[in-house]
Amino acid sequence: MHAENPENFHIPPDVIKRHVNPSQYIELRIDSPRFSVHDDATEKCSCPSCNGELTKPILKHDHPASLVPLPKQDIPSRGWGEDFWVQVTEKSGDFFRGVVDNPLVETRLHGLKQGDEIIFNEDHILTVHDIHRQELVSGMDMADLKELAQWVGQIHHRG
């Protein structure tokens, strides 16, 4: 998906992933074992739940459920995958343990549900929740800040 739609994806650089700590919220994606979209749009979906007009729609949750009271979502589609928030509970090298913090639409397909504990690698992190940005940067030394600045510069050159 990153290669097909680079303007929609800015995977965080390693320097940010290295500074993720327990209690922070990160976003992951789980792919669905099958692909089908709304009955009336077999090729593409442009509804807000599918995150724009993509040929492989991604169901998205804007915030962790424990941060923002979320209304029950009525999503009629089954997409290519689902982005969801996890609260990190433990970090060990490149691996994390965390708890799923969204009611997932695709639970029937992939078996993962809110409250499940999962283990994942830092390479799986799509983003860190906005509330942690200042905390992440303030924990960086000069070398890390330089690495972050170079990454930000690369994004602006592509745009």
N, C-alpha and C positions, 0 to 999 in steps of 0.2 A: 504494500500500500504506500509506503514512503517513496518508493521509486516511481510509482504511477501517479501520485498526487503530492509532490514535494512541497507545494505551497500550503497544504493542509497539515503537514507534519514537521515538527522541529523536535526531533528526539533529543533529549538533554545530553550534553557532553559528559564524558567520564568525570570531569572535575565536579560537576553537580552531583552525580550519582555517588561519588565517594563521600559526600557530606550528608547524605540522607541518614537519619538516625531514628531510633525508636520514638514513637508517638507522632511522627510525621505521616502525612497522607500522600500516597503516590498513586498514579493511575497505571493500570495494566489493561491488556486486551486478551480476551479469549476468543478464538475462532470457533465458529459454529461448524458442525459436521456436515451441514448441507446449506445450500443457498437458495432462497426464494424471497421475493419482495412482495409488496402489496399486489393483490390480484389484478388491479387495473394498470399496473406498471411493471411489466415483466422484465424490462431491461434496466431501468433506472428509477431512482426514487429521489424526490427533491423535498420531502417533508423534513421539518426540524429534527425529528427523532432519528432520522437516518443521516443527519449531519451533512446536508448538502446533496447536490446531484452527483452521485458517484455510481459507477456500475456495480460496485460491491459495497452496499451501504453498511455503515457501522452504527449500531445503537450506542448512544452516549448518555452518560450521567454527568451533569455539570458539577455536582458537589457530592461529597460524602454525606450519607444520610444522617450521621451523628452531628454534623455541623449545621445543616439547614433542614428544617422540617420539609420533607418532600411529599407533595401530593401523590396519590397513587397514579402511576402513569398508565394510560390506555394506549398501548402501541400495537397496532394490528399486524405488524410485519414480523418476519423472521429474517434477519439480515445476515451478512457475511461474518460478522463478529460483534462483540460487545465490549466497549470500554467501561471500566468500573474502577472505583476507588478502594484502596486497601490501606488500613492503618498499620504501619510497621510496628511490630512488637519486639523484634530482635534482629541484630545484624551480626554476621560472622563472615568476615572477608568480603567476598563478592556476593554472598547469599543473604537473603532476608527471610524472615518469617513475619506474617501479618494476617490480619483478619479482614475479610471482605466487608465493605461498609456501604453497600447499595443493595436494594432488592433487585435482583437480576431478572430481566425479561426472558432470557433464553435458558433459564435453569433446566427446563424440561429437555433441552437438546444437549447441554454440556454438563449438567449435573452439579454445577457450582452454585452456591446460594449465599445470601447474606448471613454473616456470622461464621462462615467456614474459615478455618485456618489454612493458609497455604504457604508454601516455600517457593521462592523464586530467585532468579539470578538478577543482578543489576542490569544486564542487557535487556531485560523484559520491561524496564521502567519506561513508560511513555512520557510522563511529566511528573513534576512535584507540584502539589497544590500551591496556589498563589500565596496563601497565608504563611508559607515557609520561606519565601524568597529572601527576606532580610536576614532571617536566622541562618540560612545557608551561606550567604555572602559574608556575614560577619564572622563566621567560623573559618574562613579561608585565610591562608598566609599569602605573601606577595607572589609567590610562584603560581599558586592556584588562581589568584586574581588576574594575573597576566594570561594564563591559559583560558580563563573565562572571557576576558576581553578579546582575545584572538578569535574565539568561537563566535562571539557577538559580531565582530567585524566581518567574518565570513558570511554570516546570514545577511547582513546589510549589503554586501557586494552582490549576492545572488538576487536580491529583491529589486 
